[in-house]
Amino acid sequence: MTLKNIIGIDHAVVVVGDLDKAAENWKRLGFTVSPRGTHSVKMGSGNYTIMLYPDYIELLGVLIETDHNMPTRRFLAQRGEGIERIAFTAVDAAAGAEEIRSRGYQPIGPIDFERPVTMPDGSLSAAKFRIFQWPIAEAPGGLRIFACQHKTRETVWIPELIRHANGAKRLKQALVVSPEAAKDAAHMARMINRDVRTEPDGAVAVPSGSDRADFIFLSKDQLGRRYPDVSLAGLPERGGAGLVLATSDLASTERAVESAGVRSAGAVCVAPSAANGTLLAFVTD
């Protein structure tokens, strides 16, 4: 029986060392980037979002060191920039936390927090969330997961932020490299109560739910064979590696990413070295 209160990938969290420089970098890749957000003093972090529909990408940086952001700081120290965790959309975070508890996972939270948001007309509002995490030690392929209930979707999915020069529309896949891809995929599938599917090249897919993006677990060599013209330098042997994005027009994507892009296996790709440790592969929807 699938989880009732968790309905697929909500957003991917890309941890970066310098938050403002990262935002400028993603703007150069043709993304519309939100104004900078600042989280609570307890969280000690800030973010920029890249809004797609129905999901998004979050650029996350540590502003002050706190106990709460210790795992993120450890990630940066050990791996460097890249995809640290993936969020699921929670319909009801409290009920979702109880669902995973019933499956043997002790949830962290739910926790309520908010960040200020400058709206397009210049007025100040707030984005409000309720989140819970699976245990930090439960990280399939080195990827932490949590669930996010959006209390104020109107201050997050702002229409002006959803249009991108590179044509990006939504997430199709979250790529996770692992020398034990099948084992890590099975771990993820247990955590979210989903089935696995073996891809033709031996990679293992785990649907995240609803019409949202799939997780794809594969070795770094398999990832290289999928995108043979792209340098994977800087990616770990195990961890969140990249995002496949649906675009409305690959020609627009090529124009927007300019010299950072390369055609490979029918996709327009940006190497991890040019996207803060994250392989980007744009494909037609």
TIZA-674726 format. One record per residue: x, y, z of N, C-alpha, C in turn; residue in three letters. Coordinates in steps of 0.1 Angstrom, whole numbers, plus 2048, in hexadecimal, padded with zeros to 3 digits. Layout:
XYZXYZXYZALA;...
//
This chain:
8087F480080080080080980C800MET;8078157F780F8217F580C82B801THR;81683480381483E80E80A848809LEU;80084B8127F585380E7F986280ELYS;802866817805874819812879813ASN;81887080A8258748048238717F5ILE;82387B7EC81F87A7DF82A87D7D4ILE;8368797D784087A7CD84A8867CFGLY;8548877C785F8917C985989F7C8ILE;85D8A77D28598B57D38648BE7CEASP;8708BB7D487C8C37CF8898BC7D2HIS;8938C07CB8A18BB7CD8A98C67D3ALA;8B08C37DE8B88CC7E58C78CB7E1VAL;8CC8D67DA8DA8D77D68E18E07E0VAL;8EA8DA7E88F28E17F28FE8E87EBVAL;9008F57EE90A8FC7E89139037F2VAL;91F9077EF92890D7F892691C7F9GLY;9239227EE9219317EE9139337E7ASP;9099367EF8FB9367EB8F99417E0LEU;8FE94D7E18FC9577D79039547CAASP;90F94F7CB91694B7BE90F9407B7LYS;90A9367BF90292B7B98F69317B1ALA;8EF93A7B78E393F7B18E69467A4ALA;8F194E7A38F69547978F994978DGLU;8FF93F7919039347888F792E781ASN;8ED92B7898E19257838D992E77BTRP;8DA93B77E8D49457758DB945767LYS;8E89437678F094275B8EC936752ARG;8E692C7598E29207528D392174DLEU;8CE92D74E8C09307498B592D752GLY;8B892C75F8AD92A7698A993776FPHE;89C939771897944779899940788THR;89F9487908A294579D89B94E7A7VAL;8959497B188D9517BA89695B7C2SER;8909657C889796D7D289D9647DDPRO;8A79687E38AD9607EE8A495F7FAARG;8A395380089C95180C8A594E817GLY;8A19518238A994F82F8A0947839THR;8A693C83E89E9338478A1938856HIS;89B93185F89C93586D8AB935872SER;8AD93C87E8BA93B8848BE92D888VAL;8B492588C8B79178908BB90F883LYS;8B59118788B990A86C8C790F866MET;8C991C8678D69228638D9922855GLY;8CE92184C8D091F83E8C8929836SER;8CC92A8298C59328208C392B813GLY;8BA93080A8B89297FE8B49327F2ASN;8B692D7E68AF9327DA8A89267D4TYR;89C9297CF89491E7C88949207B9THR;8939157B28919157A488490D7A2ILE;87991579F86C90F7A0868909792MET;8658FD79285F8F57878518F378ALEU;84B8E978383D8E578783A8D7783TYR;8378CE78D8338D279B83E8D17A5PRO;84A8D27A18558D07AA85F8DB7A9ASP;86B8DA7AF8758E57AE8838E07B3TYR;88C8E97B189A8E77B689D8F17C1ILE;8A38ED7CB8A78F77D68B68F77D7GLU;8BC9037D68CA9067D98CB90A7E7LEU;8D29027EF8D39047FE8E1907802LEU;8E291180B8EF9148108EF91681FGLY;8FA9138268FB9168348FF924837VAL;8F792C83F8FA93984290193B84FLEU;8FD93385990393386690392486BILE;90D92087290E91287690590F882GLU;8FD9058818F490188B8F48F288CTHR;8EE8ED8978ED8DF8998E48D988DASP;8DA8E188A8D08DC8808D78D9872HIS;8E08E286E8E68E18618F48D9861ASN;8F78D286C9038CA86D9038C0862MET;8F98B885F8FA8AE8548FD8B5846PRO;8F88C18448FA8C88379098CC837THR;90E8D184291C8D58429258C9841ARG;9218BE8469298B28459298AE836ARG;91E8AF83091D8AB8219268B4819PHE;9268C181B92F8CA81493E8C7816LEU;9418C482294F8C18269548B481FALA;94B8AA81F94F89D81A94D89B80BGLN;9438A180694089F7F79428AB7EFARG;93F8B77F593F8C37ED9308C57E8GLY;92F8CF7DF9218D27DB91A8C77D3GLU;90D8C77D49058BE7CC8F88BB7D3GLY;8F18B17CE8E48AD7D38E58A67E0ILE;8E18AC7EB8E28A67F88D689E7FCGLU;8CA8A37F88BE89C7FD8B289F7F3ARG;8A88977F489C8997EC89089A7F5ILE;8878A37F287B8A47F986F89E7F2ALA;8668987F98598947F384E89E7F7PHE;84489F7EF8388A77F383089F7FDTHR;82E8A68098258A08138178A7812ALA;80D89F8117FF8A58127FD8A9820VAL;8008A182A7FF8A483880B89F83FASP;8148A88438218A384882089B855ALA;81689F85E81589886A810889868ALA;80688885F80187B85B80C873854ALA;81487984B81F87384482986D84EGLY;82D875858836871862831864869ALA;82486486C81F85887281F84C869GLU;81D84E85C81E84385282B83D852GLU;83684585284383F85284783985FILE;84183E86A84383887783E82A877ARG;83282987182B81C871833811869SER;83C81786084480E85885280C85EARG;85481086A86180E87286B819871GLY;86882486B87182F86A86D83A874TYR;87683E87D873848887875856880GLN;86A85D87F86B86A877871875880PRO;87887E87987D88A88087389587CILE;86C89A8868618A488485489E885GLY;8498A58818498B087884E8BD87EPRO;8548C68768598D387A8538DD871ILE;84E8E88778498F38708548FE86FASP;85590486385D910861858918856PHE;85E92485485A92C849866935846GLU;86593B83A86F94583686895082FARG;86E95C83086796882986896781APRO;85F96C81385E96B80485B9797FFVAL;86397E7F685F98B7EF8579877E3THR;84B98C7E28429897D78459927CBMET;84098F7BF8439967B38409A57B4PRO;8359A87BC8319B77BD8399BE7C8ASP;8439B77CE84C9BD7D88479BC7E6GLY;83B9B67E88369B47F683D9A87FCSER;83E9A880984499D81183A994816LEU;83C98781383397C81883C97181FSER;83796582083E95B82683B94D81FALA;84594581E84393781A84392E826ALA;83892782983791F835837910832LYS;83E90883A83F8FA83783E8F2844PHE;83B8E584383C8DC84D8438D0848ARG;84E8CC84D8568C18488588B6852ILE;85B8AA84D8618A085686B89884EPHE;87589285587F88A84E87F87C852GLN;88387384988786684C893866855TRP;89785C85C8A385C8648AF86085BPRO;8B88688608C386D8588CC861854ILE;8CD85785C8D584B8588CF84384DALA;8C284584A8BC83E83F8BD847833GLU;8C884582B8CB84D8208CE844814ALA;8C584080C8C78378018D183D7F7PRO;8DC8367F48E583C7EA8EC8497F0GLY;8EC84B7FD8F18578038E8863802GLY;8DC8617FE8D286C7FC8C886C807LEU;8C887780F8BE8798198B187D813ARG;8A687981A89987C815890882820ILE;88788B81C87E89082687189481EPHE;86789882585A89C81F8568AA823ALA;8508B181A84D8BF81C83E8C2819CYS;8378C78238298CC82182A8DB81EGLN;8258DF8138248EE8108178F4815HIS;8198FD81F80D90382480991081CLYS;81291581480F92180D8159207FETHR;80F9177F78149147E98159217E1ARG;80C92B7E380C9377DB8189407DDGLU;81F93E7E882C9457EA83893E7E6THR;8369327E084192A7DC8419287CCVAL;8359237C88339227B982E92F7B3TRP;8369397B28339467AD83494579EILE;82A94979682A94778783694D781PRO;83B95978584695F77F853957780GLU;85494E78B86094778D860939786LEU;85593578085492877A85992876BILE;85A93476585F93575786E937757ARG;87492E74F88392D74E88892E73FHIS;89293673D89793873089C92A72AALA;8A09217328A591472D89990A72AASN;88D90F72D88190672A87E8FC735GLY;8858FC7408838F174A8758F274FALA;86F8E67508618E575485F8DD761LYS;8658D17628638C976E86E8BF76FARG;86F8B977A8798AE77C8738A1777LEU;87C89A77087888C76B87F881773LYS;88C88377689387977D89D880787GLN;89F8797928AA87C79C8B487179BALA;8C08747978CA86A7948D38687A0LEU;8D485C7A58DC8587B18E684E7ADVAL;8F38517AE8FD8477AB90183F7B7VAL;9038327B59078297BF90D81D7BASER;9188187C091E80B7BC9157FF7BFPRO;90B8017C79017F77CB8F37FC7C7GLU;8F18007BB8E58077B78D87FF7BAALA;8D87F27B88CC7EA7BA8C87EA7C9ALA;8D37E87D18D17E87E08CC7F57E5LYS;8D18007E08CD80E7E48BF8117DFASP;8BC80C7D38AE80F7CE8A48077D6ALA;8A77FB7DA89E7F37E289C7FA7F0ALA;8A78007F58A680780289C813800HIS;89E81B7F68958267F38868217F2MET;8848177EA8778117E887080D7F5ALA;8788077FE87280380B86E810813ARG;87681A81287482681A86782D816MET;86482D80985883480484D82B7FFILE;84F81E8018458147FE8428147EFASN;84C8137E784A8127D88518067D3ARG;84E8037C68557F87BF8617FD7B7ASP;8697F47B38757F87AB8737F379DVAL;87A7F97948797F57868877F5780ARG;88B7EA7798987EA7738987F0765THR;8A17F97638A28007568AA7F774CGLU;8A97FA73F8B07F17358BF7F1737PRO;8C57FB73C8D47FB73E8D87F674CASP;8CE7F17548D17EB7618CF7F476CGLY;8CD80176A8CA80A7748BC80777AALA;8BA80B7878AE80878E8A6814791VAL;89981578D89182078F88781D79BALA;8858287A287B8277AD8728337ABVAL;8658317A685C83C7A58598427B2PRO;8598507B28578577BF8498587C3SER;8408567B98318577BC82A8617B3GLY;81E85F7B18158687A881C86979BSER;81C87579582287878883087E78AASP;83687D79684288479984E87C794ARG;85A88279586687D79086A86F796ALA;87186778E87685A79388485C799ASP;8878547A38958527A789C84879DPHE;8A884B7988AF8417908BC83E798ILE;8BE83279C8CA82D7A38D3826798PHE;8DF82A7978E882478D8F7827792LEU;90081F78C90E82178F91382D788SER;91E83378C92483E78592783B777LYS;92C82E77592F82A76792382975EASP;91882576490B82475D907833759GLN;90883C76390584A76090D84F755LEU;91A84C75492385074A91F84B73CGLY;91983E73C91583972F90883F72BARG;9008447348F384B7308F685872AARG;90185F72F90486C72A91386C727TYR;91786671C92586371992E870716PRO;92787B71292E88670E930891719ASP;92C88D72592C89673093789273BVAL;93F89B74094889874A941897758SER;94388C75F93D88976C94788D777LEU;95189477495B89777E95589E789ALA;95989A7959538A07A19488997A8GLY;9428907A09378887A693C87D7AFLEU;93587A7BA93986F7C39378617BCPRO;93C8577C29388497BE92A8467C3GLU;92684D7CE91984A7D49138577D9ARG;90785A7D49008667D88F886C7CDGLY;8F08767D18E887D7C78F18837BCGLY;8EE8807AF8F78847A58F288E79BALA;8E588D7988E089678E8D089678DGLY;8CC89F7848BD8A17828BB8A1773LEU;8B189976F8AC89976189F8A2761VAL;89F8AC7598958B675888E8B674BLEU;8818B774B8798B873F8798C773AALA;87B8C972D87C8D67288728D771CTHR;86D8E371A8648E570F86B8E5701SER;8788E870187F8EA6F588E8E96F7ASP;8948DF6F18A38DD6F38AB8E86EDLEU;8A68ED6E28AD8F86DB8AE9046E5ALA;8A39076EC8A39126F58AD90F701SER;8AD9027058B68FE70F8C590070BTHR;8C88FC6FF8D68FE6FA8DA90D6FAGLU;8D19156F58D49236F58D6929703ARG;8CE92570C8CE92A71A8DB926721ALA;8DE9197208EA9147288F7918721VAL;8F791B71490291F70C90D91570DGLU;91A91A71092591171092590671BSER;91D90872591C8FE7309158F172BALA;90E8F27209068E671C90D8DE711GLY;90A8D171190F8C87079048BE704VAL;9028BB6F78F88B16F38FE8A36F6ARG;8F689A6FC8FA88D6FF8EE884700SER;8EE8796F88E38706F98D58766F8ALA;8D38806EF8C68866ED8C38906F8GLY;8CC8937018C989D70B8D38A970AALA;8CF8B470F8D98BF7118DD8BE720VAL;8EA8BC7228EF8BA72F8F98C5734CYS;8F98C77419028D074790A8C8751VAL;9178C875091F8C075991E8C4767ALA;9218BB7719218BF77F92A8CB783PRO;9358CC77C93E8D677F9388E477CSER;92E8E57739288F176F91B8F4776ALA;9168EA77F9098EC78590A8E8794ALA;9158ED79B9168EA7A99158DC7ADASN;91D8D37A691D8C57AA9118BD7A5GLY;9098C279C8FD8BB7988FC8BA789THR;8FC8AE7848FA8AB7758EC8AF772LEU;8EA8B87688DD8BB7638DB8B5755LEU;8D08AF7528CD8A97458BF8AE741ALA;8BF8B67378B28BB7328AD8B2726PHE;8A18AE72789B8A571D88D8AB719VAL;8888A870D87B8AC7098718A5711THR;8668AC71485B8A671C85289D714ASP;
//
